């Protein structure tokens, strides 16, 4: 019997937090020039630092833009346009992001698709103008590139990142080429639906199915679908999750909390 691994990308294969935070800051300056024009480098550095802490709440890349602006509003009372910014700390963002996000989207008059397009465009421009720096702002987790190169299992990437960025990082940083039909990126549908498609394929019948993800919320969505009962589920504890989420995952029978070294061994 063979093995099939469906792998999330950011937080499982790649630590992209440095790049996504800097891209979000660049994009925020384009989207809200009046707010970000006067922001000094000390404040920018502070925002990027805080972004590393709040990163576990991000499901789709454009949310980084919202977080960058929300952090700026928490620090600068004079520019506040959101009712939630006053007295808000990173802990509050970590605990309540799903409630905060629709409020600020509405109060700022933002559109999800427009922010997704802008975030992709800013990344594309950075990538074209200064490829080395863009690549350098990401890192592949230790041991993962070798594990992918020598994987005896069938590997798919299932991510909310745009496929072209995942592909570039796999080639440049991991030295791995995964065929495009095995990379399911932003716009290919919810992860639960992709897992359903994968398990139905004739060539996958009889394979043992594994899904590795660093977002607990995503794994809980899989558990809600009886059709996906055959998937072995793993929370990568090296990725973007909090101590509280790791504890919660450990108490759920379906989820195995995985160490990075064990993950690399499994893939090989």
Secondary structure, 3 states (H helix, E strand, C coil): CCEEEEECCECCCEECHHHHHHHHHHHHHHHCHHHHCCCCHHHHHHHHHHHHHHHHHCCCCCHHHHHHHHHHHHHCHHHCCCCCCCCCCHHHHHHHHHHHHHHHHHHCCCCHHHHHHHHHHHHHHHHHHCHHHHHHCCEECCCHHHHHHCCCCEEEEECCCCHHHHHHHHHHHHCCCCCHHHEECCCCCCHHHHHHHHHHCHHHCCCEEEEEECCHHHHHHHHCCHHHCCEEEEEECCCCCCHHHHHHHHCCCCEEEECHHHHHHHHC
